[in-house]
Amino acid sequence: MLHVPILRAGAAYRSLSTNELRHVATGEPVARVSQANGGLIARDLLQAGAGRRALQRLGAADLVEICAAAAEAFMHDELPVDPLDGVRQSPEDYVSALSATTGMPHTLVRGNMEKIRYVLAEMRTVIGGLTRGLDLAVLDRGFSRSGGRTVSYRAEAQVLGVVLPGNSPGVHSLWLPSIPLKVPLALKPGSQEPWTPMRVIQALLAAGCPGEACGFYPTDHAGATQILLRSCRALLFGDEATVRPWRNDARVQLHGPGWSKVLLGADAASDWRRHLDLLVTSIAENGGRSCLNASGVWLPAHGREVAEALAERLAAIEPLPLEHPGARVAAFSNPAVARGISALIDRQLQQPGAVDLTARLRSGGRVVEVGGCTFLRPTLIWCEDPEHPLAQAEFLFPFAAVVEVPQAELVSRMGSTLVATAITSDEAFQATLLEARNIDRLNLGPFPTSRVSWDQPHEGNLFEHLYRQRALQAASA
């Protein structure tokens, strides 16, 4: 059986403790993944300075070029997946393995591959956005002088610890800038998805990235805690229960639920038909598995009409076998999770003020089995009561609630929002949105919530997380 090793400073390591991955449809074993215990992780992170020094020996511009070369390798080359046994993985092998253990359709895996390739290939643009155009030479010398002004930045971390999810490969694009920013990595992959971080690391190594900068630690909850505690800076991905204990730890940048939304202003609500495609894309793109997917549509009028039209569109999206070229919905690797989510929705629907409009448009239940896999069918809720719990719900499948409230109350009542797409020409309403502290990313205009501008920060700025500007007076350049 295929073995996926730990990577310690880029070198493969086989553990006696393993986790077996099984195919979501057949239950057949797919791979055994070596597991790192907390003691091994703690010992390795004590040596993180070696990785930092290895990156400092290279220029930031050189590391950007390494990322560009890695982009092509990631997308097109056979790369090691188990260097100990000489096993390599083609791009199609990668697509098949990731789909088999996570339930993501092949079409969606390939779409996420392109996201990762793009970020690696366009790393100079990405870094430029994160640093607001800072001269990359600052990372090489520690300071730079331009126009009579001295600018200096100090690294706050010897290593970036990253505790990753398994819901979508696209999230891996968020930690990629760490390498050209000269901060090594300690990655904890999602339990069902070691494939993407392993492939990215192997692409970076093949392109010339120092092995000392690359740590890959499949592990349990205790091992993940060691990564978060012993890394000077960390990223944590997970649901609300996962991120809540770390909310007051400034070292840890949190990537939890998004509760992203599309907002229609009073001036645009009557013209909602023009934006129906945008609403469907925001809700259903990437199988609804991203924190960028809209889980709510909030507007001051025509709410029931919008909800009924959206329900018709979403009800037409049916689960298909994972290899099908038209597949748009991901399966659940654990069928019990899908059934539990559906049961939770049904319990909350027993409270007055909300109705599942998609359920009325199709036969059968929300949970279905196709090709041996368990899926949740896209679901649209009409919430007459903006305080109903489903008005603020988010799940790992295409799910959204349409909520109608007066425009003057919309921002205050919609809650925390990672991405808000606002369709309005009302300048006063736009000004309110620009001032809103409960909106992290704002799109003014008809941009799907799932569309990413890679030269803009996502849920926190990685450069500002890893570096701190300091005052510096230097007598000579």
C-alpha positions in Angstrom: 0.0 0.0 0.0 1.1 3.6 -0.7 2.9 5.2 2.2 3.0 9.0 2.9 5.9 9.9 5.1 6.6 12.7 7.5 9.0 15.3 6.1 11.6 16.6 8.6 13.6 19.5 7.2 12.6 18.2 3.7 13.7 14.6 4.4 11.3 11.7 4.4 10.8 9.9 7.7 8.7 6.7 8.4 6.9 6.4 11.7 5.7 3.2 13.4 2.4 5.0 14.0 0.2 5.4 10.9 -3.2 6.5 9.9 -5.0 4.6 7.2 -6.9 6.5 4.5 -9.8 4.8 2.8 -11.7 5.4 -0.4 -14.9 7.4 0.3 -16.9 5.2 -2.1 -15.5 1.7 -1.7 -14.0 1.8 1.7 -10.8 0.2 0.3 -7.5 1.3 1.7 -5.8 4.0 -0.3 -2.7 4.9 1.8 -1.0 4.8 5.2 0.2 8.1 6.5 3.0 8.3 9.0 2.0 10.1 12.2 4.3 12.5 14.0 4.0 12.6 17.8 4.2 15.7 19.9 7.8 15.0 21.1 9.1 14.7 17.5 7.4 17.9 16.5 8.8 19.7 19.6 12.3 18.5 18.9 12.2 19.6 15.2 10.8 23.0 16.0 13.7 23.7 18.3 15.8 23.5 15.1 13.6 25.9 13.1 16.4 28.5 13.0 18.3 26.3 10.5 15.4 26.6 8.1 15.3 30.4 8.6 19.1 30.7 7.9 18.8 28.5 4.8 16.2 30.9 3.4 18.2 33.9 4.3 21.1 32.7 2.2 18.9 33.1 -0.8 17.6 36.4 -2.2 13.9 37.1 -2.0 13.8 37.5 -5.8 15.4 34.1 -6.1 12.8 32.6 -3.9 10.1 34.2 -6.1 11.7 32.5 -9.1 11.7 29.2 -7.2 8.0 29.6 -6.7 7.4 30.2 -10.4 9.3 27.0 -11.2 7.4 25.1 -8.6 4.1 26.2 -10.2 5.0 24.3 -13.3 6.2 21.3 -11.4 3.1 21.2 -9.2 0.8 21.3 -12.2 2.6 19.0 -14.7 5.4 16.9 -13.2 5.6 13.5 -11.6 6.7 14.3 -8.0 7.7 12.1 -5.1 4.9 11.1 -2.7 7.0 8.6 -0.9 10.7 9.3 -1.4 11.6 6.4 0.9 10.2 3.8 -1.6 10.9 5.9 -4.7 7.1 6.3 -5.4 6.2 9.3 -7.6 2.8 10.8 -8.3 1.6 12.2 -11.6 -0.9 15.0 -11.7 -3.7 12.6 -12.5 -2.6 10.3 -9.7 -2.8 13.3 -7.4 -6.3 14.2 -8.6 -7.5 10.6 -8.1 -6.0 10.2 -4.6 -7.3 13.5 -3.3 -10.8 12.8 -4.7 -10.7 9.2 -3.3 -10.0 10.3 0.3 -11.9 13.6 0.5 -14.9 13.1 -1.8 -14.1 16.1 -3.9 -15.0 15.6 -7.6 -12.1 15.5 -10.1 -13.3 18.7 -11.8 -13.1 20.7 -8.5 -9.7 19.2 -7.7 -8.4 20.4 -11.0 -9.9 23.9 -10.4 -8.1 24.1 -7.1 -4.9 23.0 -8.7 -5.1 26.0 -11.0 -5.5 28.3 -8.0 -2.4 27.0 -6.4 -0.4 27.1 -9.7 -1.5 30.7 -10.2 -0.4 31.9 -6.8 3.0 30.2 -7.1 3.5 31.6 -10.7 2.4 35.1 -9.7 4.1 35.3 -6.4 5.7 38.6 -7.1 2.3 40.2 -7.5 1.0 38.4 -4.4 3.9 39.6 -2.3 3.5 43.1 -3.7 -0.1 43.2 -2.5 0.7 41.9 0.9 3.6 44.3 1.4 2.0 47.3 -0.4 4.7 47.3 -3.0 7.7 47.0 -0.6 11.0 46.5 -2.3 11.8 42.8 -1.8 15.4 43.7 -1.0 14.2 44.8 2.4 13.9 41.1 3.2 17.5 40.5 2.2 19.2 43.4 3.9 16.8 44.1 6.7 16.3 47.7 5.6 16.3 49.8 2.5 16.6 53.5 1.6 14.5 55.2 -0.9 13.7 58.9 -1.4 15.6 59.8 1.8 13.5 57.4 3.9 14.8 54.3 5.7 12.5 51.4 6.1 13.3 48.3 8.2 11.3 45.1 9.0 12.1 42.4 11.5 10.9 38.8 11.2 8.7 37.9 14.2 9.1 34.1 13.6 11.7 31.5 13.0 8.9 29.2 11.7 5.3 29.4 10.5 3.2 26.6 11.9 0.1 25.8 9.8 -2.7 23.6 11.0 -4.6 22.8 7.7 -8.2 21.7 6.9 -9.2 19.0 4.5 -12.3 20.7 3.0 -10.7 22.3 -0.2 -7.1 22.3 -1.7 -7.4 26.0 -2.5 -6.7 27.1 1.0 -3.1 25.9 0.6 -2.5 29.0 -1.5 -2.6 31.1 1.7 0.6 29.8 3.3 2.6 29.8 0.1 4.0 33.3 0.5 5.8 32.2 3.6 8.7 30.8 1.6 9.6 34.0 -0.4 9.0 35.9 2.8 11.9 33.8 4.2 10.0 32.0 7.0 10.2 28.2 7.0 7.1 26.0 7.4 5.8 23.4 9.8 2.6 22.0 8.1 0.0 19.8 9.7 -2.2 18.5 6.9 -5.9 17.6 7.2 -6.4 14.0 8.3 -7.9 13.0 4.9 -5.9 15.4 2.7 -2.1 15.0 2.9 -1.8 15.1 -0.9 -1.8 18.8 -1.6 0.8 20.0 1.0 3.0 17.1 0.2 2.8 17.8 -3.6 3.4 21.6 -3.0 6.5 20.9 -0.9 7.9 18.4 -3.4 7.4 21.0 -6.2 9.2 23.6 -4.1 12.1 21.2 -3.4 12.4 20.2 -7.0 12.6 23.9 -7.9 15.5 24.5 -5.5 13.9 25.5 -2.2 16.1 24.5 0.8 14.8 21.3 2.5 15.4 22.8 5.9 12.5 25.2 5.3 9.9 22.4 4.7 8.3 20.5 7.5 5.3 18.2 7.0 3.8 16.7 10.1 0.7 14.5 9.8 -0.5 14.3 13.4 -3.3 14.2 15.9 -4.9 17.0 18.0 -2.1 16.9 20.5 0.6 17.2 17.8 -1.4 20.1 16.2 -1.4 21.8 19.6 2.4 21.4 19.8 2.7 23.2 16.4 0.6 26.1 17.5 2.3 26.4 20.9 5.9 26.1 19.7 5.6 28.2 16.5 6.3 31.9 16.9 3.6 32.6 14.3 0.9 30.2 13.2 -2.2 29.8 10.9 -5.1 27.7 12.2 -7.9 26.6 9.9 -11.1 25.0 11.3 -14.6 25.3 12.5 -15.7 27.6 15.3 -15.1 25.0 18.0 -11.5 24.5 16.7 -10.5 28.2 16.5 -12.4 29.4 19.6 -9.7 28.5 22.2 -7.1 30.5 20.2 -9.0 33.7 19.7 -7.0 35.6 22.3 -3.6 34.4 21.1 -2.1 37.0 18.8 0.5 34.6 17.5 -2.2 32.5 15.8 -4.0 33.9 12.8 -7.4 32.3 12.6 -9.2 31.0 9.5 -12.6 29.8 10.7 -16.1 30.0 9.3 -16.6 32.8 6.8 -20.4 33.5 7.0 -19.9 35.3 3.7 -22.8 37.1 2.2 -24.2 38.9 -0.9 -26.0 42.1 -0.1 -28.5 43.9 -2.4 -29.2 47.5 -1.6 -32.6 49.0 -1.8 -31.7 50.5 -5.2 -30.8 47.1 -6.6 -33.2 44.7 -5.0 -35.9 45.1 -7.6 -33.4 44.2 -10.3 -32.4 41.0 -8.6 -32.9 38.8 -11.7 -29.8 40.4 -13.3 -27.7 39.0 -10.4 -29.1 35.5 -10.1 -26.1 33.9 -11.8 -23.8 35.7 -9.4 -25.8 34.5 -6.4 -25.7 30.9 -7.6 -21.9 31.1 -8.2 -21.3 32.7 -4.8 -23.2 29.9 -3.1 -22.3 26.8 -5.1 -18.8 27.3 -6.6 -16.2 24.8 -5.4 -18.9 22.6 -4.0 -19.8 25.2 -1.4 -16.8 24.1 0.7 -15.0 27.4 1.0 -15.3 30.1 3.7 -15.6 32.4 0.7 -18.9 30.8 -0.4 -22.0 32.9 0.4 -24.1 31.4 3.2 -26.5 34.3 3.1 -28.3 36.7 0.8 -29.5 39.8 2.6 -31.7 42.4 1.1 -34.4 44.9 2.1 -37.1 43.8 -0.4 -38.2 41.0 -2.8 -36.7 38.4 -0.4 -39.2 35.7 -1.0 -39.0 36.1 -4.8 -35.2 35.9 -4.7 -35.4 32.8 -2.4 -37.8 31.0 -4.7 -35.7 31.7 -7.8 -32.5 30.7 -6.1 -34.1 27.5 -4.8 -35.0 26.5 -8.4 -31.5 27.0 -9.5 -29.9 25.2 -6.6 -32.3 22.3 -6.7 -31.2 21.6 -10.3 -27.7 20.9 -9.1 -27.6 17.2 -8.3 -24.7 15.1 -7.0 -22.9 13.1 -9.6 -20.1 10.4 -9.5 -16.8 11.9 -8.5 -15.3 11.3 -12.0 -18.2 12.9 -13.9 -17.1 15.9 -15.9 -20.2 17.8 -14.7 -19.8 17.1 -11.0 -20.3 20.2 -8.8 -21.0 18.8 -5.4 -18.5 17.1 -3.1 -19.2 13.9 -1.1 -18.6 13.5 2.6 -15.7 11.3 3.6 -17.7 10.4 6.7 -21.4 9.7 5.9 -22.4 10.3 9.5 -21.2 13.9 9.3 -23.6 14.5 6.3 -26.5 12.9 8.1 -25.7 14.9 11.3 -25.7 18.2 9.4 -29.0 17.4 7.6 -30.6 16.4 10.9 -29.4 19.7 12.5 -31.0 21.7 9.7 -34.2 19.8 10.1 -34.3 20.3 13.8 -33.8 24.0 13.4 -36.5 24.2 10.7 -38.9 23.1 13.4 -38.6 26.6 14.8 -40.9 29.0 13.2 -39.6 31.7 10.8 -37.7 29.5 8.2 -38.5 27.1 5.4 -36.5 24.9 3.1 -37.6 25.9 -0.4 -35.4 23.4 -2.2 -37.1 20.5 -0.4 -40.4 21.3 -2.2 -38.8 21.1 -5.6 -37.4 17.6 -5.7 -38.2 14.1 -4.5 -36.2 12.4 -1.9 -34.3 13.8 1.0 -31.3 16.1 1.5 -29.0 13.2 2.0 -28.4 11.0 -1.1 -26.0 8.3 -2.1 -24.5 8.3 -5.6 -21.8 6.0 -6.8 -21.2 4.7 -3.3 -20.6 8.2 -1.9 -22.8 10.2 0.5 -23.8 13.8 -0.5 -25.9 16.6 0.8 -28.0 18.2 -1.9 -27.8 22.0 -2.3 -30.3 23.7 0.1 -31.9 27.2 0.1 -33.6 28.5 3.2 -36.1 31.4 3.2 -35.8 33.1 6.6 -38.7 35.3 7.4 -37.2 35.8 10.9 -33.6 37.4 10.7 -33.0 36.0 14.2 -33.6 32.4 13.1 -30.5 30.2 13.7 -30.4 29.2 10.0 -30.0 32.9 9.0 -26.5 32.7 10.4 -25.6 29.1 9.6 -22.7 27.8 7.4 -22.1 24.2 6.3 -19.7 22.3 4.0 -22.0 22.1 1.0 -24.0 24.6 -1.1 -26.3 26.1 1.6 -27.6 29.6 1.9 -30.4 31.5 3.6 -32.2 34.5 2.1 -33.0 37.1 4.7 -35.0 40.3 4.3 -34.4 43.3 6.6 -34.6 47.1 6.2 -31.4 48.5 4.6 -30.8 50.7 7.7 -30.6 47.5 9.8 -28.8 45.3 7.4 -25.2 45.7 8.4 -25.9 45.6 12.2 -28.0 42.5 11.9 -26.1 40.4 9.4 -23.3 39.5 11.8 -19.7 38.6 11.2 -18.9 38.4 7.5 -15.6 37.3 5.9 -16.6 38.4 2.4 -19.5 40.8 1.6 -20.4 41.4 -2.1 -22.6 44.5 -2.1 -24.6 45.4 -5.1 -25.7 49.0 -4.8 -25.0 52.4 -6.2 -26.2 54.2 -3.1 -23.1 56.1 -1.9 -24.4 56.5 1.6 -24.9 52.7 1.9 -21.5 52.1 0.4 -20.0 54.4 3.0 -21.7 52.5 5.7 -20.3 49.2 4.3 -16.8 50.7 4.1 -17.0 51.6 7.8 -18.4 48.3 8.9 -16.1 46.5 11.3 -18.0 43.2 10.9 -16.9 42.9 7.2 -13.4 41.7 6.5 -13.3 41.7 2.7 -15.7 44.0 0.7 -16.7 43.7 -2.9 -18.5 46.8 -4.2 -20.1 45.6 -7.4 -21.2 42.3 -9.0 -18.2 40.1 -7.9 -18.9 36.6 -6.7 -17.9 36.2 -3.0 -15.7 33.3 -4.2 -13.6 35.4 -6.5 -10.2 36.1 -5.0 -8.0 39.0 -5.8 -4.6 37.5 -5.0 -2.9 40.9 -4.6 -5.2 41.6 -1.6 -4.9 40.0 1.9 -7.2 37.2 2.9 -8.5 37.2 6.5 -5.4 38.9 7.8 -2.2 39.9 6.1 0.5 37.2 6.2 3.3 39.6 5.8 2.1 41.7 8.7 1.7 38.5 10.7 5.3 37.5 10.0 7.1 40.9 10.0 7.1 44.0 12.2 8.2 47.4 11.0 10.7 49.0 13.3 12.5 52.3 13.5 16.0 52.3 12.2 18.7 55.0 11.9 21.7 53.9 9.9 24.8 56.1 9.2 25.5 54.3 5.9 23.7 52.3 3.4 
